Amino acid sequence: MTDKGTGDKIKGKAKEVAGDVTGNDKQKAEGLLDQAVGKVKEAASDVKEKAEDVVDDIKKKLDK
């Protein structure tokens, strides 16, 4: 199974909340960064899936 960034987003949200509750700005910033990494991974995965779909469609049209 491909990691679509969900783990990074969850980990980041936990760090952000923990940093916010404890007043630890560094931990909060790390959490925001982890969430951003997760969003980038998610977007990259979506692009990859779309590209694979396009390639499959082209292959089907060429096989006809």
N, C-alpha and C positions, 0 to 999 in steps of 0.2 A: 504494500500500500504506500502510495506516495504521500509524503508530508506536505500538506497544503498550507502550512503556517499556523494551524490551529494551536498546536502545542506552544509555539512562541507567543501567540496572542494571549493564551491563558496564563502562561508563566509571567508575561509582561504585565498583565492586569493585576496579578497577585502581588508582584513587586511594587507596582504603582500604588496600590491600596496600602500595602504595608509601609511603604515610604511615607505616604500621606499621613497615616495614623501615627507613626512614630516621629514625624517631622524630619525624616532623613531625605533630604532633597536629592542626594546622589542615587539612592535606591529608587526613588520615584522616577528620576530621569532614566535610569537603566530599564525600568519597567516600560516607560514610553518608547524607548529604543527597541526593546524586544517586541513590543506590539507592532511597531513600524516594520521590523524585519518579517514578522508574521504576515503582515498585509502584502509586502513585496513578494514573499513566497507564494501567497495565495494568487496574486495577480499573474505571476510567472506560470504557475500551474494552469490557470485558466487560459492563458495564451497558448501554452503547449497543447492543451486539449483541443482548442479551436484549430490550431495548425494541423494536428493529426486528423481531425474531422475533414478539413479541406483536402488534405492529401488523399484520404479514403474516398471522398467524393470524386476527385479527379481520376483516381485509379478505376473506379466503377464506370465512369464515362468512357475511359479509354478501352475498357474491356468489352464494350458493346459493339 
